Amino acid sequence: MTVKRFNLDDVSNSGGSILFVGEAAVGKTHLLGDMLKTESEKGSVLYINILGEDGMLTISKLGLGNIGVTIDTYDDFMQLIKDNTAKPMQAWAIDSFQMLQRLASKKITGSDRTPKIPSTEELKQGAVNEWPEIHRLTEDAARKSRFGARFIGLACSIDKTTDNLDMSVKPKPKYIGPNLPGKEANECQYWFDFIGQLSCTAVGPGKYLRTFDMVKDNVKLVRQRLPKLIIKPIVLPEGPGGWKAIKDEVITHGGFNG
Protein backbone atom coordinates (compact mmCIF):
# COMPACT_ATOMS: atom_id res chain seq x y z
CA MET A 1 0.00 0.00 0.00
CA THR A 2 1.28 3.48 -0.91
CA VAL A 3 0.38 6.45 1.29
CA LYS A 4 0.73 9.76 -0.54
CA ARG A 5 0.67 12.99 1.41
CA PHE A 6 -0.75 16.22 -0.01
CA ASN A 7 -1.14 19.84 1.01
CA LEU A 8 -4.78 20.76 1.65
CA ASP A 9 -3.96 24.43 1.01
CA ASP A 10 -2.69 23.61 -2.47
CA VAL A 11 -5.28 21.19 -3.87
CA SER A 12 -5.78 21.69 -7.61
CA ASN A 13 -8.84 20.92 -9.70
CA SER A 14 -7.61 20.88 -13.27
CA GLY A 15 -10.85 19.51 -14.70
CA GLY A 16 -13.93 17.55 -13.78
CA SER A 17 -17.12 15.77 -14.76
CA ILE A 18 -20.34 17.75 -15.21
CA LEU A 19 -23.89 16.47 -15.73
CA PHE A 20 -26.28 18.73 -17.64
CA VAL A 21 -29.85 17.83 -16.69
CA GLY A 22 -32.79 19.27 -18.61
CA GLU A 23 -35.98 18.85 -20.58
CA ALA A 24 -36.04 18.27 -24.33
CA ALA A 25 -35.10 21.27 -26.50
CA VAL A 26 -33.31 23.27 -23.78
CA GLY A 27 -29.93 22.90 -25.54
CA LYS A 28 -28.17 20.04 -23.74
CA THR A 29 -26.52 18.60 -26.85
CA HIS A 30 -25.77 22.08 -28.19
CA LEU A 31 -23.95 22.89 -24.95
CA LEU A 32 -21.95 19.68 -25.26
CA GLY A 33 -20.92 20.71 -28.76
CA ASP A 34 -20.03 24.19 -27.53
CA MET A 35 -17.84 22.62 -24.85
CA LEU A 36 -16.03 20.49 -27.43
CA LYS A 37 -15.54 23.43 -29.79
CA THR A 38 -14.07 25.59 -27.00
CA GLU A 39 -11.82 22.88 -25.57
CA SER A 40 -10.61 21.76 -29.01
CA GLU A 41 -8.41 24.85 -29.01
CA LYS A 42 -6.38 23.24 -26.20
CA GLY A 43 -6.37 19.58 -27.14
CA SER A 44 -8.16 16.60 -28.64
CA VAL A 45 -11.89 16.17 -28.02
CA LEU A 46 -14.44 13.42 -28.57
CA TYR A 47 -18.22 13.28 -29.02
CA ILE A 48 -19.59 9.97 -27.72
CA ASN A 49 -23.04 9.10 -29.02
CA ILE A 50 -24.70 6.26 -27.15
CA LEU A 51 -26.72 4.29 -29.69
CA GLY A 52 -30.35 5.26 -29.39
CA GLU A 53 -29.72 8.89 -28.46
CA ASP A 54 -28.51 9.99 -31.90
CA GLY A 55 -28.85 13.74 -31.44
CA MET A 56 -25.71 14.69 -33.32
CA LEU A 57 -27.57 16.68 -35.99
CA THR A 58 -27.90 19.46 -33.40
CA ILE A 59 -24.15 20.10 -33.46
CA SER A 60 -23.42 19.13 -37.07
CA LYS A 61 -22.62 22.70 -38.21
CA LEU A 62 -20.10 23.68 -35.51
CA GLY A 63 -17.03 22.69 -37.52
CA LEU A 64 -16.03 19.92 -35.12
CA GLY A 65 -15.10 17.51 -37.88
CA ASN A 66 -14.33 13.81 -37.51
CA ILE A 67 -14.45 13.54 -33.71
CA GLY A 68 -17.60 11.46 -33.18
CA VAL A 69 -18.02 7.81 -32.20
CA THR A 70 -21.11 5.70 -31.53
CA ILE A 71 -21.02 3.22 -28.65
CA ASP A 72 -23.55 0.38 -28.45
CA THR A 73 -22.23 -1.80 -25.62
CA TYR A 74 -21.16 -1.15 -22.05
CA ASP A 75 -17.85 -2.96 -22.58
CA ASP A 76 -16.99 -0.74 -25.55
CA PHE A 77 -17.49 2.35 -23.40
CA MET A 78 -15.28 1.04 -20.61
CA GLN A 79 -12.62 0.04 -23.16
CA LEU A 80 -12.69 3.59 -24.54
CA ILE A 81 -11.88 4.87 -21.05
CA LYS A 82 -9.06 2.34 -20.67
CA ASP A 83 -7.58 3.28 -24.04
CA ASN A 84 -7.31 6.93 -23.03
CA THR A 85 -6.37 6.67 -19.34
CA ALA A 86 -2.60 6.84 -19.96
CA LYS A 87 -2.98 10.05 -21.97
CA PRO A 88 -6.38 11.67 -21.29
CA MET A 89 -7.95 13.84 -23.97
CA GLN A 90 -8.98 17.46 -23.37
CA ALA A 91 -12.75 16.88 -23.37
CA TRP A 92 -15.40 14.23 -23.85
CA ALA A 93 -19.10 14.87 -24.48
CA ILE A 94 -21.34 11.91 -23.67
CA ASP A 95 -24.85 11.94 -25.11
CA SER A 96 -26.57 10.74 -23.07
CA PHE A 97 -26.20 9.45 -19.53
CA GLN A 98 -29.60 7.76 -19.39
CA MET A 99 -28.73 5.82 -22.55
CA LEU A 100 -25.38 4.84 -21.02
CA GLN A 101 -27.33 3.54 -18.02
CA ARG A 102 -29.34 1.37 -20.38
CA LEU A 103 -26.13 -0.16 -21.71
CA ALA A 104 -25.25 -1.14 -18.13
CA SER A 105 -28.70 -2.69 -17.77
CA LYS A 106 -28.42 -4.56 -21.05
CA LYS A 107 -25.05 -6.00 -20.02
CA ILE A 108 -26.74 -7.68 -17.06
CA THR A 109 -30.09 -8.63 -18.59
CA GLY A 110 -28.76 -9.53 -22.03
CA SER A 111 -31.60 -7.63 -23.69
CA ASP A 112 -33.73 -4.48 -23.46
CA ARG A 113 -36.15 -6.07 -20.99
CA THR A 114 -36.90 -4.66 -17.55
CA PRO A 115 -34.46 -5.98 -14.90
CA LYS A 116 -35.87 -8.61 -12.57
CA ILE A 117 -36.64 -8.20 -8.88
CA PRO A 118 -37.28 -11.76 -7.64
CA SER A 119 -39.86 -12.56 -5.00
CA THR A 120 -38.75 -13.92 -1.64
CA GLU A 121 -39.57 -17.43 -2.78
CA GLU A 122 -37.63 -16.99 -6.02
CA LEU A 123 -34.62 -15.70 -4.08
CA LYS A 124 -34.71 -18.84 -1.94
CA GLN A 125 -34.56 -20.86 -5.15
CA GLY A 126 -31.42 -19.03 -6.31
CA ALA A 127 -32.86 -16.22 -8.43
CA VAL A 128 -30.83 -12.98 -8.52
CA ASN A 129 -31.95 -9.37 -8.11
CA GLU A 130 -30.39 -7.75 -11.17
CA TRP A 131 -30.66 -4.13 -10.03
CA PRO A 132 -27.68 -3.95 -7.58
CA GLU A 133 -25.20 -5.02 -10.26
CA ILE A 134 -26.74 -2.60 -12.79
CA HIS A 135 -26.38 0.23 -10.26
CA ARG A 136 -22.73 -0.75 -9.66
CA LEU A 137 -21.91 -0.77 -13.38
CA THR A 138 -23.61 2.58 -13.94
CA GLU A 139 -21.68 4.18 -11.08
CA ASP A 140 -18.44 2.62 -12.31
CA ALA A 141 -18.95 4.11 -15.79
CA ALA A 142 -19.75 7.53 -14.35
CA ARG A 143 -16.80 7.68 -11.98
CA LYS A 144 -14.21 6.19 -14.32
CA SER A 145 -15.23 8.32 -17.31
CA ARG A 146 -13.19 11.20 -15.88
CA PHE A 147 -10.02 9.19 -16.52
CA GLY A 148 -10.62 9.54 -20.26
CA ALA A 149 -10.43 13.32 -20.50
CA ARG A 150 -9.78 16.48 -18.51
CA PHE A 151 -13.40 17.63 -18.95
CA ILE A 152 -16.32 15.22 -19.11
CA GLY A 153 -19.72 16.62 -20.09
CA LEU A 154 -22.82 14.43 -20.01
CA ALA A 155 -26.39 15.23 -21.04
CA CYS A 156 -29.32 13.70 -19.18
CA SER A 157 -33.08 14.09 -19.40
CA ILE A 158 -34.95 15.39 -16.36
CA ASP A 159 -37.34 13.79 -13.89
CA LYS A 160 -39.82 15.95 -11.98
CA THR A 161 -41.20 13.64 -9.30
CA THR A 162 -44.30 14.98 -7.56
CA ASP A 163 -45.42 14.36 -3.99
CA ASN A 164 -48.28 11.86 -4.10
CA LEU A 165 -49.60 13.25 -0.82
CA ASP A 166 -49.97 16.74 -2.26
CA MET A 167 -53.69 17.18 -2.96
CA SER A 168 -53.40 20.58 -4.66
CA VAL A 169 -54.59 21.12 -8.22
CA LYS A 170 -51.01 21.47 -9.43
CA PRO A 171 -48.72 19.47 -7.12
CA LYS A 172 -45.22 20.85 -6.70
CA PRO A 173 -42.30 18.54 -7.55
CA LYS A 174 -40.91 16.60 -4.61
CA TYR A 175 -37.57 16.68 -6.37
CA ILE A 176 -36.15 17.56 -9.78
CA GLY A 177 -33.19 15.52 -10.93
CA PRO A 178 -31.70 13.18 -13.54
CA ASN A 179 -34.12 10.79 -15.21
CA LEU A 180 -32.60 7.57 -13.92
CA PRO A 181 -34.20 4.44 -12.46
CA GLY A 182 -34.65 3.81 -8.76
CA LYS A 183 -32.07 5.13 -6.32
CA GLU A 184 -29.65 6.12 -9.11
CA ALA A 185 -31.38 9.50 -9.51
CA ASN A 186 -30.36 10.39 -5.96
CA GLU A 187 -27.08 8.51 -5.64
CA CYS A 188 -25.59 9.94 -8.84
CA GLN A 189 -25.11 13.24 -6.99
CA TYR A 190 -21.93 11.66 -5.62
CA TRP A 191 -20.61 10.40 -8.95
CA PHE A 192 -19.91 13.77 -10.60
CA ASP A 193 -18.07 16.97 -9.71
CA PHE A 194 -20.94 19.14 -10.93
CA ILE A 195 -24.65 18.54 -11.58
CA GLY A 196 -27.05 21.26 -12.60
CA GLN A 197 -30.31 21.99 -14.33
CA LEU A 198 -30.24 23.49 -17.81
CA SER A 199 -33.29 25.65 -18.56
CA CYS A 200 -34.57 27.70 -21.48
CA THR A 201 -37.42 30.13 -20.78
CA ALA A 202 -39.23 32.31 -23.31
CA VAL A 203 -38.98 35.97 -22.24
CA GLY A 204 -40.41 37.60 -25.35
CA PRO A 205 -41.05 37.05 -29.06
CA GLY A 206 -38.05 35.12 -30.34
CA LYS A 207 -36.10 35.71 -27.12
CA TYR A 208 -35.09 33.14 -24.52
CA LEU A 209 -33.30 33.12 -21.19
CA ARG A 210 -30.96 30.13 -20.88
CA THR A 211 -29.47 29.25 -17.50
CA PHE A 212 -27.46 26.50 -15.84
CA ASP A 213 -28.45 26.16 -12.18
CA MET A 214 -26.32 24.34 -9.58
CA VAL A 215 -27.76 26.22 -6.58
CA LYS A 216 -28.85 23.93 -3.75
CA ASP A 217 -32.47 24.12 -2.57
CA ASN A 218 -35.01 21.63 -1.24
CA VAL A 219 -36.10 20.43 -4.68
CA LYS A 220 -33.26 20.22 -7.23
CA LEU A 221 -30.71 17.42 -7.06
CA VAL A 222 -27.48 19.32 -7.77
CA ARG A 223 -23.76 19.21 -7.03
CA GLN A 224 -20.87 21.66 -7.13
CA ARG A 225 -17.51 20.58 -5.76
CA LEU A 226 -15.95 23.97 -5.07
CA PRO A 227 -14.25 25.81 -2.18
CA LYS A 228 -16.63 28.75 -2.73
CA LEU A 229 -20.27 28.07 -3.58
CA ILE A 230 -21.96 29.45 -6.67
CA ILE A 231 -25.13 31.01 -5.25
CA LYS A 232 -27.09 31.99 -8.38
CA PRO A 233 -27.90 30.38 -11.73
CA ILE A 234 -25.37 30.96 -14.50
CA VAL A 235 -26.87 32.91 -17.41
CA LEU A 236 -25.83 31.51 -20.79
CA PRO A 237 -25.60 33.55 -24.00
CA GLU A 238 -27.65 32.71 -27.07
CA GLY A 239 -25.57 30.73 -29.54
CA PRO A 240 -21.96 29.90 -28.66
CA GLY A 241 -20.30 30.77 -25.36
CA GLY A 242 -22.40 28.73 -22.94
CA TRP A 243 -19.54 26.48 -21.86
CA LYS A 244 -17.22 29.46 -21.42
CA ALA A 245 -19.78 31.15 -19.15
CA ILE A 246 -20.01 28.03 -16.97
CA LYS A 247 -16.26 27.45 -16.96
CA ASP A 248 -15.47 31.08 -16.08
CA GLU A 249 -17.91 30.98 -13.17
CA VAL A 250 -16.39 27.75 -11.84
CA ILE A 251 -12.88 29.23 -12.14
CA THR A 252 -14.02 32.36 -10.25
CA HIS A 253 -15.21 30.12 -7.42
CA GLY A 254 -11.97 28.16 -7.15
CA GLY A 255 -12.29 25.36 -9.70
CA PHE A 256 -10.72 24.14 -12.97
CA ASN A 257 -7.49 26.24 -12.70
CA GLY A 258 -8.06 27.74 -16.13
N, C-alpha and C positions, 0 to 999 in steps of 0.2 A: 504493500500500500504506500502511495506517495502523498505526503501532506505538503501542500503548497500554500505558503503564507501570502497575504496581499494587504495592501494599505487601503483601508476603508475611506480615507480622505482623497484617494486618487483612483477611484473605480471608474473605468471608461465604459461607454455604451456606444460602440461604433456602428451599430445597426440594430435590427430587431424585426420581429414578426408582427404584422398588423392585420386585424380582421375587420373588413368593411361590411357592416350589416345594413340591409336596406330592402325596401320594397322594389318591385319591378319598375324599371324606367326612371330610377333616381340617379343613374350614372355610375354604378359600381364598376362595370367593365371598362367604361371610359376612363375612370380614375386609375384603374390598373394600367391601362395603356399609357396614360399620362405619366405614371410613375416610371414605367419602362423607358419612355422617351427621354425623360429627364435624367435618369440614372445611366442611360446608354452613353452619355457624354463622359462618364468616368470608368466604364468597364462593360463587360459582356452582360447581356440580359436575356431572359427567357420567358416566353408566354406559354404556360402549361394549361391546355384545354383538357378537362376531364370529359371523356366521351359521354355525350348526353346533354352537356351544357351548351357547347357549340355557339357561343355568342361573339365569336371573333369578328363578325362583320362590323360590329360597332367600332372597332379600332383599326379597320382595314385601310384607312386613308391617313394614318399618322406617320408614314414613312419608316416604319419599324423594320420592314424587310423580312428576311428569312430567319426569324427567331422564334417560331411557334412549333410546338409539339403537341400531339394528342396522346393521352394516356388512357388505356382501357382496362388495366388490371392494377390491383394494389401492389403486387410485387414489382411491376415496372416503375411505379412511383418511388418505391423505396430504393430501387436500384439506381434511379436517377440521382437521388440524394447521395448514395454511396459513391457514385462516379464523380461527384463534384466536391466531396468533403475535403479532399487534400488541397484543392485550390478553388475555394468558393467563388461564385460569380458575383457580380455587383447587385443584381436584383432578379427575383422571380415573381411572376404574377400567376396565381393559381385560381382558375375559374372553373368550378367553384368548390367551396369547402363541403357543402352538403352533398355534392356529387362524389367528392373524394370519400366521404363517409359511406356512401353506398358501395364504393369499391371494397372498403373494409368489410362491409356486411356480406357482399357477394363472395369474398374470399372464404368466409366461414360457412355460409349456407350453400355455396356452389351454384346459386342461381339468384334471380331477382325476387324470390319469395320473401315473405315476412319471416324474420327470425323466430324460432320456437321458444316458448316459455313452458316447459313441461309441468304437468300437475304433480302433486306430491307423490301419487302412486307411480307415475311415469319415472320420476326421479329415483324411486326405490328400485325400479327395474333397469336403471342404468342410463336413462335418457339424460341429455345435457342441455342446460340453459345456454343458449348461444349468445345472449346479449353481453355478458361480462367480457368475453374474448373480443367481440366486436368493439366494445368501448375501449378496450386496451389497445387494439390496433389503430383506432381512430386517434387516440391520444398520442400514440407513438409517432404516427405520421405528422401530426401537428407539431409536436416538440422537435422532432428530428429534421423537419423541413428547413429550419434556420441554419443547419449545417451546409445547405446547398448554396446559399447566397447571403450577402451582407444584409439586404433588405428582402423580406418576404411579405408580399401583399396577397391577401385572399379575399374573395368576394363570397358573401353568404346571404341567402334570402332571410327574411325576418319573420318572427313568430310573435304575435300579440295575443298572449293568453289572458283571457278574462276571468274574473272571480265568479265562480258559479253561485256564490252566495249573495252576489250583488243583484238586488231585485229592481234596480233602476231601469228606465227605458233604454238608456244607452250605457251599459256597464263599462267602467273604466278598466283598462288592462291591469291585470295583476302583475305582469312583468312583460317587458319587451326585450327580446334577445334573438340569438341565432336560431334559425329553423332547423333544429337537430332533434333526433328522437330521445325520449326519456331524459335521464339525468345529464346527458351530454350538453344540453343547452345551458345548464348551470355550471357544470364542471369545466367547460372549455374556457371559462374566465381565467383559469390558471395555466392554460396552455400557450397563451400568447403574451407578448409584451404590451400590446395595445389592442383594444376592442372598442369600436364606436359605431354610432348609428349615422348612416348617410341619409340625408333628407333633401328633397327638392320641393319647394312650396311656391305656388303661383302667387305673385305679388302685384300683378297687373297684366294688361294685354301683351303677350309675348315676353314677359319678364318673370324670372324665377329667382328665388333665394335658395342657394345650395349651401348646406352646412354639414360638417362632420362633428358629431357630439360625443365626447368621452367623459362628460361631467356626471359624476355619481349622484343618483337620487334614489328614491324608493321603488322605482319602476324599471329603469333601463339596466340591463346587464352589460357593464362596461369594464374597461381596464385601462390604466395608464401607469406604466412602471417608470416613474420619474421622481427626482428629489424634490421638485416643486410642482404642485398640482396645477393643471390647466383647469380654470374655473368657469369657462364659458365656451359655447360651441365655436368651432373654427369656421369662419365664412370663406367659401370657396368661390373663385372667380368663374364667370361663364367661359366655356372653352378651356384652353390649356391653363396650367398653373395651379391646379387643385392640389397635386402632390407637393409642390413647392410650398404652398401655404401651410399644409399640415407639417411638413418637415421643418420649416422655419419656426413654427410654434413649438414643436418638440425641442428643437435646439435651444430656443429661448428659455425653456423650462428645465434645461440640464441634460437633454438626451441627444443621441446620435453623433455628437462631436463633429458636426459638419459633413 
